[in-house]
Amino acid sequence: MVILDFIRRAPAADLRRMLIPAVAAGFSSALLVVMINHVAAAVATGRGPGLVNTVIFVACFILYYQSNRLALLRANAVIERLLKDLRVQVMDKLRKSELKTVDGLGRGHLYALVSQETNHLSVAFPLLVDCFQQAILLVVSMIYLAHLSAASFIVYLLAVAAGIWSYWQINVDFRHTLRQTVIRQGRMLDVVGDIVNGFKELRLNGRRSAAALAGYETASGEARASLAASGEHWASMILLFSFVTYFALGAIGFILPQYLTAHGAVVFQLVPTLLFCFGPLAKIVAQSPMFMQAAVGLRAILDVERRLDAAGAISPAEARAAAPQFHDFQRISYVDLGFSHRDAHGEPLFTTGPLNLTLDRGEVLFIVGGNGSGKSTTLRLVTGLYPPDTGLIRVDGTAVEGRGVAGFRELFSAVFADFHLFDRLYGLENVDPVRVQDLIAEMGLSHKVSYANGQFNQTSLSTGQRKRLALIAALLEDRPVYVFDEWSAEQDVHFRQYFYTRILADLKQRGKTIIVVTHDERYWHHADRVVRLDLGTVLWDRPGEAWIAP
């Protein structure tokens, strides 16, 4: 069972500290059942419970309560530690993976797995410890039942065997439904992300907004259908248990006394014993859907982990160690680079290239081209974020191969068109706050944003303002190569001009190499070269001075 395999990841000492009180709780609860039946038999014959029996019962109850509480608390501590390690492990592998791999996993699916499914495990595991205790109680109760009446024990076993067979029939469909639920909830979260992140676009286009809502209704309906089906399976399990319980009680109470003369003398003990046998079984059956849901979620998380492992990973430490060999580059050459975006079956959807381009140190290169010309994909190839399907990258004549691409990527600092703005300067924790505040003022944001305790107090800004904050983070990284993907598109006239005439000039003066994707033709003369792309192929390459500012 995948959950048990996961639990075995915990240190053996932690498992022992959890299992010992769990076993004590199970046996003490079983002993309580025996004591209750023993006292009931004494009372039925006219004798009282007695002081000794009373003391034993109270002692067993105290042992059960304290050991059960300790087992559940320790189980909770163990699972939370395991889940925290799992979440960190998956996130660590995710950050070390390639962009192409992460794009293929799906954002909504990842969000659902790391948050929702780990929460199911958090709830289910302490209940698993409780089920372990119930199993001990069930075994002892069955032994006591066999002691009282072998015939009743056989009837009980037959009823339970029939129930188990039916349970497995339901279970097959239940597991499939739960797997579908995880997938469909991930799709639903993807649509939620589209609505939230594309809110401006939806408000401008009523037809698109209606279609997005229809898409959400479809995804939500599919998720609802899966959840409803899982509820039906759960109900079937509960009804099955009720059938088995009343069948066994009816057989022992109505049928066996007609054939076994000695049966009537112990029937008043058999009925409560049977109830104690079915009680633990009822809890196990009622909680089993939660275990199945947790197991399905855990398998999905572990499957993502395996996919990340299979795709390969390069640690940041390894990337930093490989970076110095590229730091003093003089020329980067991109030779016949080609790349295809592919569907789930591996069929190409969009192909760019071949790209042949050179980039000299200290050069300002503008990349231009219409929508769909492959500029964004080209930037991902140029920075090493996408592995090319064909061609290679050379740095000063030496090919960048294998894991060396991680060190090559350390050359770049970028603000992409689809950038993410972090609310803190990760990796720059020791930066001078005064320097950050000066840059905030330089970007005209001091009236809205401040920097303290390692983070910005505000990121809910206009797109142009958010790009300025992202630019601040990029400038502070002080990398050899800067990439700006249509950075000026959402800027006002002042900051658009400031970007081309001041920021780019300052970076060039500091010896930085700059790649700018732009549509601002009036500023092309600030580039050393202007390259026009079409489907990732260079149509022409001209000096920037050929463009005369109006």
C-alpha positions in Angstrom: 0.0 0.0 0.0 1.4 3.3 -1.1 0.6 5.1 2.1 2.3 2.5 4.2 5.4 2.7 2.0 5.3 6.4 2.5 5.1 6.1 6.3 8.1 3.9 6.3 10.1 6.9 5.2 9.9 8.1 8.8 12.7 7.3 11.2 12.3 3.9 12.9 12.4 5.5 16.3 9.5 7.8 15.5 7.5 4.8 14.2 8.1 2.9 17.4 7.1 5.8 19.6 3.9 6.0 17.6 3.1 2.3 17.3 3.7 1.3 21.0 0.9 3.5 22.4 -1.3 2.5 19.4 -0.9 -1.2 20.3 -1.5 -0.4 23.9 -4.7 1.5 23.0 -5.9 -1.4 20.8 -5.4 -4.0 23.4 -6.8 -1.9 26.3 -10.0 -1.2 24.2 -10.3 -5.0 23.5 -9.8 -5.7 27.2 -12.6 -3.2 28.0 -14.9 -5.3 25.7 -14.1 -8.5 27.5 -14.5 -6.8 30.9 -18.0 -5.5 29.9 -19.1 -8.9 28.8 -17.7 -10.5 31.9 -19.5 -8.1 34.2 -22.7 -8.5 32.1 -22.5 -12.2 32.7 -22.0 -11.7 36.4 -24.9 -9.3 36.7 -27.1 -11.8 34.7 -26.5 -14.4 37.4 -27.3 -12.1 40.2 -23.8 -11.1 41.2 -22.4 -7.6 41.2 -19.4 -6.3 39.2 -17.1 -6.4 42.3 -14.4 -4.0 43.3 -11.6 -5.9 41.4 -13.5 -5.8 38.1 -14.3 -2.1 38.7 -10.7 -1.2 39.3 -9.5 -3.2 36.2 -12.2 -1.5 34.1 -11.2 2.0 35.2 -7.5 1.2 34.8 -8.1 -0.2 31.2 -10.1 2.9 30.3 -7.4 5.3 31.6 -4.8 3.3 29.7 -6.9 3.3 26.5 -7.6 7.1 26.7 -4.0 8.1 27.4 -2.3 5.7 25.0 -4.9 6.6 22.2 -4.3 10.3 22.7 -0.5 9.8 22.7 -0.7 7.6 19.5 -2.8 10.2 17.6 -0.6 13.1 18.6 2.5 11.3 17.6 0.9 10.1 14.4 0.0 13.7 13.5 3.6 14.9 14.2 5.0 12.1 12.1 2.8 12.7 9.1 3.2 16.5 9.1 7.0 16.1 9.2 6.8 13.6 6.3 4.4 15.8 4.3 6.6 18.8 4.9 9.6 16.9 3.6 7.6 15.7 0.6 6.4 19.1 -0.3 9.9 20.6 0.0 11.3 17.7 -2.0 8.9 18.1 -4.8 9.4 21.8 -4.9 13.2 21.4 -4.8 13.0 19.0 -7.8 10.6 21.3 -9.6 12.9 24.3 -9.3 15.8 22.2 -10.6 13.8 20.9 -13.6 13.7 22.3 -17.1 11.1 24.7 -18.2 9.8 22.3 -20.9 9.2 19.7 -18.2 7.3 22.1 -15.9 5.2 23.4 -18.7 4.1 19.8 -19.5 2.9 19.1 -15.9 0.2 21.8 -15.8 0.0 24.5 -13.2 -3.5 23.6 -11.9 -2.5 20.0 -11.5 0.6 21.0 -9.5 -1.3 23.4 -7.3 -4.0 20.7 -6.5 -1.4 18.0 -5.7 0.9 20.0 -3.5 -1.8 21.7 -1.5 -5.1 19.8 -1.6 -3.8 16.2 -1.9 -1.3 16.6 0.9 -4.1 18.0 3.1 -6.0 14.7 2.5 -3.0 12.8 3.7 -2.7 15.1 6.7 -6.3 14.2 7.7 -6.2 10.5 6.7 -3.0 9.4 8.5 -4.1 9.8 12.1 -7.3 8.0 11.1 -5.1 5.2 9.8 -3.6 4.9 13.3 -7.1 4.7 14.7 -7.9 2.0 12.2 -4.9 0.1 13.4 -6.3 0.2 16.9 -9.7 -0.9 15.6 -8.1 -3.8 13.9 -6.6 -5.0 17.2 -10.0 -4.6 18.8 -11.6 -6.5 16.0 -9.1 -9.5 16.3 -9.6 -9.8 20.0 -13.3 -9.5 19.7 -13.3 -12.2 17.1 -11.3 -14.5 19.4 -13.7 -13.8 22.2 -16.7 -14.5 19.8 -15.1 -17.9 18.8 -14.7 -18.7 22.5 -18.3 -18.0 23.2 -19.8 -19.8 20.1 -17.9 -21.4 17.2 -21.1 -21.5 15.1 -21.6 -17.7 15.6 -18.0 -17.1 14.7 -18.4 -19.1 11.4 -21.6 -17.1 10.5 -19.7 -13.9 11.2 -16.7 -15.0 9.0 -19.1 -16.0 6.1 -20.9 -12.6 6.3 -17.7 -10.7 6.4 -16.2 -12.7 3.5 -19.2 -11.9 1.4 -18.9 -8.3 2.4 -15.2 -8.2 1.5 -15.8 -9.7 -2.0 -18.5 -7.1 -2.6 -16.3 -4.3 -1.2 -13.5 -5.1 -3.7 -16.0 -5.0 -6.6 -17.0 -1.4 -5.5 -13.4 -0.5 -4.7 -12.2 -1.0 -8.3 -14.6 1.6 -9.7 -14.0 3.8 -6.7 -10.3 4.1 -7.3 -10.8 4.9 -10.9 -13.3 7.6 -10.0 -10.9 9.2 -7.4 -8.1 9.3 -10.0 -10.5 11.1 -12.4 -11.4 13.5 -9.7 -7.8 14.5 -9.1 -7.3 15.1 -12.9 -10.6 17.0 -13.3 -10.0 19.2 -10.3 -6.7 20.2 -11.7 -8.4 21.2 -15.0 -10.9 23.2 -13.1 -8.1 25.1 -11.3 -6.5 25.8 -14.6 -9.7 27.5 -15.8 -9.9 29.4 -12.5 -6.3 30.7 -13.2 -7.4 31.8 -16.6 -10.3 33.8 -15.2 -8.3 35.4 -12.5 -5.1 36.1 -14.5 -7.0 37.2 -17.6 -9.6 39.3 -15.8 -8.8 42.5 -17.8 -9.1 40.7 -21.1 -12.4 39.1 -20.1 -13.9 42.4 -19.0 -13.1 43.9 -22.4 -14.7 41.0 -24.4 -18.2 39.8 -23.3 -18.1 36.9 -25.7 -14.7 35.7 -24.4 -16.0 36.2 -20.8 -19.1 34.1 -21.5 -16.9 31.4 -23.1 -14.6 31.4 -20.1 -17.5 30.9 -17.8 -18.9 28.1 -20.0 -15.4 26.5 -19.8 -15.5 26.7 -16.1 -19.0 25.3 -15.9 -17.9 22.4 -18.0 -14.8 21.7 -15.9 -16.7 22.2 -12.7 -19.5 19.9 -13.9 -16.9 17.2 -14.7 -15.4 17.6 -11.3 -18.9 17.5 -9.7 -19.7 14.3 -11.6 -16.6 12.6 -10.3 -17.2 13.8 -6.8 -20.9 12.7 -7.0 -19.8 9.3 -8.3 -17.3 8.9 -5.4 -20.1 9.8 -3.0 -22.2 7.1 -4.5 -19.4 4.5 -4.1 -19.0 5.6 -0.5 -22.8 5.2 0.1 -22.6 1.8 -1.4 -19.9 0.8 1.0 -21.9 2.0 4.0 -25.0 0.2 2.8 -23.1 -2.9 2.2 -21.7 -2.9 5.8 -25.3 -2.4 7.1 -26.5 -5.4 5.2 -23.6 -7.6 6.4 -24.2 -6.4 10.0 -27.9 -7.1 10.1 -27.6 -10.4 8.2 -25.1 -11.7 10.8 -27.2 -10.5 13.7 -30.4 -11.9 12.3 -28.8 -15.3 11.6 -27.3 -15.6 15.1 -30.4 -14.2 16.8 -33.1 -16.0 14.8 -31.7 -19.1 13.1 -28.9 -20.6 15.3 -31.1 -20.9 18.5 -33.4 -23.2 16.6 -30.6 -25.7 15.9 -28.2 -25.2 18.8 -29.7 -25.8 22.2 -26.8 -24.3 24.1 -26.8 -21.2 22.0 -29.6 -19.5 24.0 -27.5 -19.5 27.2 -24.9 -17.2 25.7 -26.9 -15.2 23.1 -27.1 -12.2 25.5 -23.2 -12.2 25.4 -23.0 -12.9 21.6 -25.1 -9.9 20.6 -22.9 -7.2 22.3 -19.8 -9.1 21.2 -20.9 -9.1 17.6 -21.6 -5.4 17.9 -18.1 -4.9 19.2 -16.9 -6.9 16.2 -18.8 -4.9 13.7 -18.0 -1.5 15.4 -14.3 -1.5 14.5 -15.2 -2.9 11.0 -17.7 -0.1 10.6 -15.1 2.6 11.3 -12.6 0.9 9.0 -15.1 0.8 6.2 -16.4 4.3 6.8 -12.8 5.7 6.7 -11.5 3.6 3.8 -12.7 6.1 1.1 -10.5 8.7 2.8 -7.6 6.3 2.7 -8.2 5.6 -1.0 -8.5 9.3 -1.8 -5.2 10.0 0.1 -3.6 7.0 -1.6 -4.6 8.3 -5.1 -3.4 11.8 -4.3 -0.1 10.4 -2.9 0.4 8.3 -6.0 -0.2 11.3 -8.2 2.4 13.3 -6.2 4.9 10.5 -6.4 4.2 10.2 -10.1 5.1 13.9 -10.6 8.2 13.3 -8.5 9.2 10.4 -10.7 8.5 12.4 -13.9 10.8 15.2 -12.5 13.4 12.6 -11.7 13.2 11.1 -15.1 13.5 14.5 -16.8 16.8 15.1 -15.0 17.7 17.9 -12.6 20.6 20.3 -12.2 21.0 21.8 -8.7 21.6 25.5 -8.3 24.9 24.7 -6.7 26.0 22.8 -9.7 24.8 25.6 -12.0 26.8 28.2 -10.0 29.9 25.9 -10.1 29.7 25.7 -13.9 29.0 29.4 -14.4 32.6 30.8 -14.1 33.7 29.1 -17.3 31.3 31.3 -19.3 31.5 34.6 -17.3 34.3 36.2 -19.4 32.8 35.2 -22.8 33.5 37.4 -25.8 31.0 35.9 -28.3 28.0 33.6 -28.1 27.0 31.8 -31.3 23.7 30.2 -31.9 24.1 27.7 -34.8 21.0 26.2 -36.6 18.9 26.2 -33.4 15.5 24.6 -34.0 12.6 23.9 -31.6 9.1 22.4 -31.8 6.3 22.8 -29.3 4.5 19.4 -29.2 1.2 18.0 -28.1 0.7 15.2 -25.6 1.4 12.6 -28.4 4.6 14.2 -29.4 3.3 15.8 -32.6 4.7 19.2 -33.5 2.3 22.1 -33.0 4.6 25.0 -33.8 8.2 24.9 -35.0 10.8 27.7 -35.0 14.2 28.0 -36.6 16.7 27.3 -37.7 18.2 30.3 -35.8 21.7 31.5 -36.7 22.8 34.4 -34.6 25.9 35.8 -32.9 26.0 37.9 -29.8 29.2 39.8 -28.9 30.1 41.0 -25.4 28.9 44.5 -24.6 26.6 44.6 -27.6 23.0 45.9 -27.6 20.9 43.7 -29.8 17.3 44.5 -30.7 15.0 41.7 -31.9 12.0 42.7 -33.9 9.2 40.8 -35.6 5.5 40.5 -35.8 3.2 38.5 -33.5 3.8 34.8 -34.0 7.3 35.3 -35.4 8.8 33.1 -32.6 10.4 35.9 -30.5 9.4 34.4 -27.1 10.5 30.9 -28.1 13.8 32.4 -29.4 14.5 34.1 -26.1 14.0 30.8 -24.3 16.4 29.1 -26.7 18.9 32.0 -26.5 18.9 31.9 -22.7 19.1 28.1 -22.5 15.7 27.7 -20.9 14.6 25.4 -23.8 16.9 22.7 -25.0 17.1 22.9 -28.8 15.8 20.0 -30.9 18.5 20.8 -33.5 21.6 22.9 -33.5 23.9 24.0 -30.7 25.2 26.9 -28.7 28.9 27.9 -28.7 30.6 30.2 -26.3 33.9 31.5 -27.7 33.9 28.5 -30.1 33.2 25.8 -27.4 29.9 24.0 -27.5 27.6 24.3 -24.5 26.6 20.7 -23.9 24.8 18.5 -21.3 24.7 19.9 -17.8 26.9 22.8 -18.8 23.8 24.6 -20.0 22.9 25.3 -16.3 26.1 27.3 -15.9 25.4 29.1 -19.3 22.0 30.2 -18.0 23.7 31.9 -15.0 24.9 34.6 -17.5 21.4 36.0 -18.0 19.0 38.2 -16.1 15.7 38.6 -17.8 12.3 40.3 -17.6 10.1 38.2 -19.9 6.8 39.4 -21.3 5.1 36.8 -19.0 7.3 37.6 -16.1 6.5 36.8 -12.5 7.0 39.5 -9.9 8.3 38.2 -6.6 7.4 40.2 -3.5 11.0 39.8 -2.2 14.5 39.8 -3.6 15.2 36.0 -3.4 19.0 35.4 -3.6 19.7 39.1 -2.8 18.9 39.1 0.9 22.1 41.0 1.7 21.4 43.8 -0.7 21.8 47.4 0.6 18.2 48.6 1.3 19.3 52.2 0.5 20.3 51.0 -3.0 16.9 49.4 -3.4 15.0 52.5 -2.2 17.1 54.7 -4.6 16.1 52.4 -7.5 12.5 52.5 -6.4 12.6 56.3 -6.5 14.4 56.3 -9.9 11.6 54.2 -11.3 9.0 56.6 -10.0 7.5 54.2 -7.5 8.4 55.7 -4.1 4.9 57.0 -3.7 3.5 53.4 -3.9 6.2 51.0 -3.0 8.8 50.7 -0.2 11.3 48.0 0.7 11.8 46.7 4.2 12.7 43.5 5.9 13.8 41.9 2.6 10.5 42.5 0.6 8.4 45.0 -1.2 5.3 46.1 0.7 3.2 46.3 -2.5 3.1 44.3 -5.7 -0.6 45.0 -6.7 0.3 47.6 -9.3 -0.3 48.4 -12.9 1.6 46.1 -15.4 4.0 48.9 -16.3 4.8 49.5 -12.6 5.2 45.8 -11.9 7.7 45.7 -14.8 9.7 48.5 -13.2 9.9 46.5 -10.0 11.0 43.5 -12.0 13.6 45.6 -13.7 14.9 46.7 -10.3 15.4 43.1 -9.2 17.2 42.4 -12.5 19.5 45.3 -12.2 20.4 44.2 -8.6 21.4 40.8 -9.9 24.2 42.4 -11.9 24.5 39.6 -14.5 26.7 39.8 -17.7 23.7 39.6 -20.1 20.3 41.3 -19.8 17.2 40.2 -21.7 14.1 42.5 -21.9 11.1 41.1 -23.6 8.9 44.1 -24.7 9.6 45.7 -21.4 8.6 49.2 -22.7 5.2 48.0 -24.0 3.2 49.1 -20.9 5.3 52.2 -20.0 4.3 55.8 -20.4 6.2 58.1 -22.8 8.6 59.2 -20.1 9.7 55.7 -18.9 9.8 54.4 -22.4 12.3 57.0 -23.4 14.1 56.6 -20.0 14.5 52.9 -20.7 16.1 53.3 -24.1 18.2 56.4 -23.5 19.3 56.0 -19.9 18.9 52.4 -18.6 20.3 50.7 -21.7 23.1 53.2 -22.0 24.1 52.7 -18.4 24.1 48.9 -18.8 26.2 49.2 -21.9 28.6 51.5 -20.2 29.1 48.9 -17.5 30.0 46.4 -20.2 26.7 44.5 -20.1 25.4 42.6 -23.1 21.7 43.4 -23.8 19.0 41.7 -25.8 15.8 43.7 -26.2 12.6 42.5 -28.0 10.9 45.6 -29.1 8.3 47.2 -31.4 9.5 50.8 -30.7 11.0 51.6 -34.1 11.8 55.2 -33.2 14.4 53.9 -30.7 16.1 51.3 -32.9 19.0 53.6 -33.5 20.0 53.0 -29.8 20.9 49.4 -30.7 24.2 48.2 -32.1 22.3 45.7 -34.3 18.6 45.1 -35.2 17.6 41.6 -36.1 14.2 40.8 -37.6 12.8 37.3 -37.0 10.1 35.2 -38.7 9.3 31.8 -37.2 12.6 31.9 -35.3 14.7 32.5 -38.5 16.7 35.7 -39.0 15.3 37.6 -42.0 17.8 40.4 -41.8 20.5 41.7 -39.5 21.3 45.5 -39.8 23.3 48.0 -37.7 21.2 50.2 -35.4 22.8 53.3 -36.8 21.0 52.6 -40.1 17.8 53.7 -38.3 17.3 57.4 -38.0 15.3 58.7 -35.1 12.3 60.8 -36.2 
